[in-house]
Amino acid sequence: MASRAEILRELNLGPEWRLRHGVGKATADAGTRTERAPSAAAQTSTGRLERIAALSWDAFAADVDACTACGLCRTRKRAVPGVGDVRAQWMLIGEAPGAEEDARGEPFVGQAGKLLDNMLGALGMNRRENVYIANVLKCRPPGNRTPEPVEIEACRPYLERQIALIRPRLIVALGKSAASLLLGTDASIASMRGRVHRYRDVPLVVTYHPAYLLRSLQEKAKSWDDLLLARRVLAASLSGAEPLQRG
């Protein structure tokens, strides 16, 4: 009877290739090691998160200014970390810097900022005392477009660090981007208003972004009600009482 090799030659199937002993196992082991070992990108990401989570206020602004985690660093003029009292009880969080904020390096300094300042003034407050103002993004998106998910995720560690450093007694989310990020929901602003939410253990009130109010004047009264709710929530938090939801 013809051997296997002779049959293969007769059928013009060429030489019979055999896997050398041990090569398959070594290759498989190498693949397993590759899958288990963290990639350089993962290691870099982990290192960045750890660095940001340990930032002090003295180093915070410089770290934001040097950030290259998304493409906005190439199009913005200045980074916009935040402004206000770093020991504030109130923390207001908007979406992203606009053109004037990008030029000056401070959040809410355009027309929307003037409206916000007027609303705070009506409460007997201002942006320098017991209030800290920040944005979800620290750099301006070109053309003031809506922030992209990758940009929000790149900036999320900075916002989380700011909240951790300030330890506010109350957060006011100004607009959908801030509310969605902090509460992990895609619900509408209208459905989130008038209720006390929580970001971790901090009471959170949702209201419209001042830029939206400039285009929708009829909603200003609703935002005023939201700020009154926020004031009651903070007062109740400080006294240990349960705040009313609306009023």
MARVOBA-791471 format. One record per residue (C-alpha): residue in one letter; x, y, z. Coordinates in steps of 0.2 Angstrom, whole numbers, plus 5000, padded with zeros to 4 digits. Example, Ala and Ser with C-alpha at 12.3 -4.5 7.8 and 13.67 -1.06 7.14 Angstrom:
2
[site a; [5062; 4978; 5039]]
[site s; [5068; 4995; 5036]]
***
This chain:
247
[site m; [5000; 5000; 5000]]
[site a; [5006; 5017; 4995]]
[site s; [5011; 5029; 5010]]
[site r; [5003; 5045; 5013]]
[site a; [5017; 5055; 5006]]
[site e; [5017; 5045; 4990]]
[site i; [4998; 5048; 4988]]
[site l; [5001; 5066; 4990]]
[site r; [5014; 5067; 4977]]
[site e; [5004; 5057; 4965]]
[site l; [4989; 5070; 4967]]
[site n; [5001; 5084; 4965]]
[site l; [4997; 5091; 4982]]
[site g; [5015; 5095; 4985]]
[site p; [5025; 5092; 5001]]
[site e; [5017; 5089; 5017]]
[site w; [5020; 5103; 5029]]
[site r; [5021; 5099; 5048]]
[site l; [5021; 5110; 5062]]
[site r; [5037; 5109; 5072]]
[site h; [5035; 5103; 5089]]
[site g; [5031; 5116; 5102]]
[site v; [5029; 5131; 5090]]
[site g; [5010; 5130; 5091]]
[site k; [5010; 5131; 5110]]
[site a; [5023; 5145; 5111]]
[site t; [5012; 5155; 5098]]
[site a; [4997; 5152; 5108]]
[site d; [5005; 5157; 5124]]
[site a; [5012; 5173; 5117]]
[site g; [4994; 5177; 5111]]
[site t; [4988; 5174; 5128]]
[site r; [5001; 5185; 5136]]
[site t; [4997; 5199; 5123]]
[site e; [4979; 5198; 5128]]
[site r; [4982; 5199; 5146]]
[site a; [4995; 5213; 5146]]
[site p; [4988; 5231; 5146]]
[site s; [4991; 5241; 5130]]
[site a; [5002; 5256; 5130]]
[site a; [4986; 5267; 5127]]
[site a; [4977; 5259; 5142]]
[site q; [4992; 5262; 5153]]
[site t; [4993; 5280; 5148]]
[site s; [4975; 5282; 5151]]
[site t; [4976; 5275; 5168]]
[site g; [4991; 5286; 5172]]
[site r; [4982; 5301; 5166]]
[site l; [4967; 5297; 5177]]
[site e; [4977; 5294; 5192]]
[site r; [4987; 5310; 5189]]
[site i; [4971; 5321; 5187]]
[site a; [4963; 5313; 5203]]
[site a; [4978; 5318; 5213]]
[site l; [4979; 5336; 5207]]
[site s; [4979; 5351; 5219]]
[site w; [4972; 5368; 5215]]
[site d; [4989; 5375; 5212]]
[site a; [4992; 5362; 5198]]
[site f; [4975; 5361; 5191]]
[site a; [4974; 5375; 5179]]
[site a; [4991; 5371; 5171]]
[site d; [4987; 5353; 5169]]
[site v; [4971; 5358; 5160]]
[site d; [4980; 5370; 5149]]
[site a; [4993; 5356; 5144]]
[site c; [4980; 5343; 5140]]
[site t; [4980; 5335; 5123]]
[site a; [4967; 5321; 5126]]
[site c; [4956; 5327; 5112]]
[site g; [4957; 5338; 5097]]
[site l; [4950; 5353; 5105]]
[site c; [4967; 5358; 5111]]
[site r; [4972; 5362; 5093]]
[site t; [4957; 5374; 5089]]
[site r; [4955; 5383; 5106]]
[site k; [4964; 5399; 5110]]
[site r; [4964; 5397; 5129]]
[site a; [4958; 5383; 5141]]
[site v; [4944; 5388; 5153]]
[site p; [4946; 5378; 5169]]
[site g; [4933; 5387; 5180]]
[site v; [4931; 5403; 5191]]
[site g; [4925; 5407; 5208]]
[site d; [4927; 5402; 5227]]
[site v; [4936; 5385; 5228]]
[site r; [4927; 5383; 5245]]
[site a; [4910; 5387; 5238]]
[site q; [4894; 5379; 5244]]
[site w; [4886; 5382; 5226]]
[site m; [4894; 5374; 5211]]
[site l; [4886; 5379; 5194]]
[site i; [4891; 5368; 5179]]
[site g; [4887; 5372; 5161]]
[site e; [4892; 5365; 5144]]
[site a; [4907; 5372; 5136]]
[site p; [4916; 5389; 5133]]
[site g; [4910; 5400; 5119]]
[site a; [4920; 5413; 5109]]
[site e; [4922; 5426; 5123]]
[site e; [4926; 5413; 5136]]
[site d; [4939; 5405; 5124]]
[site a; [4947; 5423; 5122]]
[site r; [4947; 5427; 5140]]
[site g; [4950; 5410; 5149]]
[site e; [4935; 5412; 5160]]
[site p; [4918; 5403; 5159]]
[site f; [4901; 5413; 5157]]
[site v; [4908; 5430; 5152]]
[site g; [4897; 5433; 5136]]
[site q; [4879; 5437; 5135]]
[site a; [4874; 5421; 5144]]
[site g; [4886; 5425; 5158]]
[site k; [4879; 5442; 5160]]
[site l; [4862; 5434; 5162]]
[site l; [4868; 5421; 5174]]
[site d; [4877; 5435; 5184]]
[site n; [4860; 5445; 5185]]
[site m; [4851; 5429; 5191]]
[site l; [4864; 5426; 5204]]
[site g; [4863; 5445; 5209]]
[site a; [4844; 5443; 5212]]
[site l; [4848; 5429; 5224]]
[site g; [4861; 5441; 5233]]
[site m; [4875; 5431; 5226]]
[site n; [4890; 5433; 5214]]
[site r; [4902; 5422; 5205]]
[site r; [4917; 5426; 5217]]
[site e; [4909; 5422; 5234]]
[site n; [4902; 5405; 5239]]
[site v; [4900; 5401; 5220]]
[site y; [4911; 5391; 5209]]
[site i; [4907; 5390; 5190]]
[site a; [4914; 5377; 5178]]
[site n; [4909; 5368; 5162]]
[site v; [4909; 5350; 5156]]
[site l; [4922; 5355; 5143]]
[site k; [4937; 5365; 5147]]
[site c; [4940; 5370; 5128]]
[site r; [4928; 5378; 5116]]
[site p; [4921; 5367; 5102]]
[site p; [4923; 5375; 5085]]
[site g; [4908; 5385; 5080]]
[site n; [4901; 5382; 5098]]
[site r; [4894; 5365; 5091]]
[site t; [4888; 5352; 5103]]
[site p; [4901; 5343; 5112]]
[site e; [4905; 5326; 5106]]
[site p; [4905; 5310; 5117]]
[site v; [4924; 5308; 5116]]
[site e; [4927; 5326; 5121]]
[site i; [4915; 5324; 5136]]
[site e; [4924; 5308; 5142]]
[site a; [4941; 5317; 5139]]
[site c; [4936; 5331; 5151]]
[site r; [4926; 5321; 5163]]
[site p; [4941; 5318; 5175]]
[site y; [4944; 5336; 5177]]
[site l; [4926; 5340; 5181]]
[site e; [4926; 5326; 5194]]
[site r; [4942; 5332; 5202]]
[site q; [4935; 5350; 5203]]
[site i; [4919; 5343; 5212]]
[site a; [4930; 5332; 5223]]
[site l; [4941; 5347; 5228]]
[site i; [4927; 5360; 5231]]
[site r; [4915; 5347; 5240]]
[site p; [4900; 5358; 5236]]
[site r; [4884; 5357; 5246]]
[site l; [4874; 5359; 5230]]
[site i; [4876; 5357; 5211]]
[site v; [4866; 5366; 5198]]
[site a; [4867; 5358; 5181]]
[site l; [4865; 5372; 5168]]
[site g; [4858; 5363; 5152]]
[site k; [4857; 5346; 5145]]
[site s; [4875; 5342; 5143]]
[site a; [4879; 5345; 5161]]
[site a; [4863; 5336; 5167]]
[site s; [4866; 5321; 5156]]
[site l; [4884; 5319; 5161]]
[site l; [4881; 5321; 5180]]
[site l; [4865; 5310; 5181]]
[site g; [4869; 5297; 5167]]
[site t; [4853; 5300; 5158]]
[site d; [4847; 5307; 5141]]
[site a; [4830; 5314; 5149]]
[site s; [4824; 5331; 5144]]
[site i; [4828; 5346; 5154]]
[site a; [4809; 5349; 5156]]
[site s; [4807; 5331; 5164]]
[site m; [4822; 5334; 5176]]
[site r; [4817; 5351; 5182]]
[site g; [4808; 5354; 5199]]
[site r; [4816; 5339; 5207]]
[site v; [4831; 5336; 5218]]
[site h; [4843; 5324; 5211]]
[site r; [4859; 5317; 5218]]
[site y; [4877; 5317; 5211]]
[site r; [4885; 5304; 5222]]
[site d; [4880; 5312; 5239]]
[site v; [4877; 5330; 5233]]
[site p; [4860; 5337; 5230]]
[site l; [4858; 5342; 5212]]
[site v; [4845; 5354; 5203]]
[site v; [4843; 5355; 5184]]
[site t; [4839; 5370; 5175]]
[site y; [4840; 5378; 5157]]
[site h; [4857; 5384; 5151]]
[site p; [4857; 5404; 5151]]
[site a; [4861; 5403; 5132]]
[site y; [4845; 5394; 5129]]
[site l; [4836; 5407; 5140]]
[site l; [4842; 5421; 5128]]
[site r; [4833; 5412; 5114]]
[site s; [4818; 5407; 5124]]
[site l; [4813; 5422; 5135]]
[site q; [4797; 5413; 5141]]
[site e; [4808; 5400; 5150]]
[site k; [4816; 5413; 5161]]
[site a; [4803; 5412; 5175]]
[site k; [4805; 5393; 5175]]
[site s; [4824; 5395; 5178]]
[site w; [4821; 5408; 5192]]
[site d; [4810; 5395; 5200]]
[site d; [4824; 5382; 5198]]
[site l; [4836; 5394; 5207]]
[site l; [4824; 5397; 5221]]
[site l; [4822; 5378; 5223]]
[site a; [4841; 5377; 5223]]
[site r; [4842; 5390; 5237]]
[site r; [4829; 5380; 5247]]
[site v; [4838; 5364; 5244]]
[site l; [4854; 5371; 5251]]
[site a; [4846; 5379; 5266]]
[site a; [4837; 5362; 5270]]
[site s; [4854; 5353; 5268]]
[site l; [4862; 5364; 5280]]
[site s; [4848; 5363; 5293]]
[site g; [4845; 5345; 5290]]
[site a; [4827; 5347; 5284]]
[site e; [4819; 5340; 5269]]
[site p; [4816; 5353; 5255]]
[site l; [4800; 5356; 5245]]
[site q; [4802; 5351; 5227]]
[site r; [4793; 5366; 5219]]
[site g; [4787; 5383; 5225]]
***
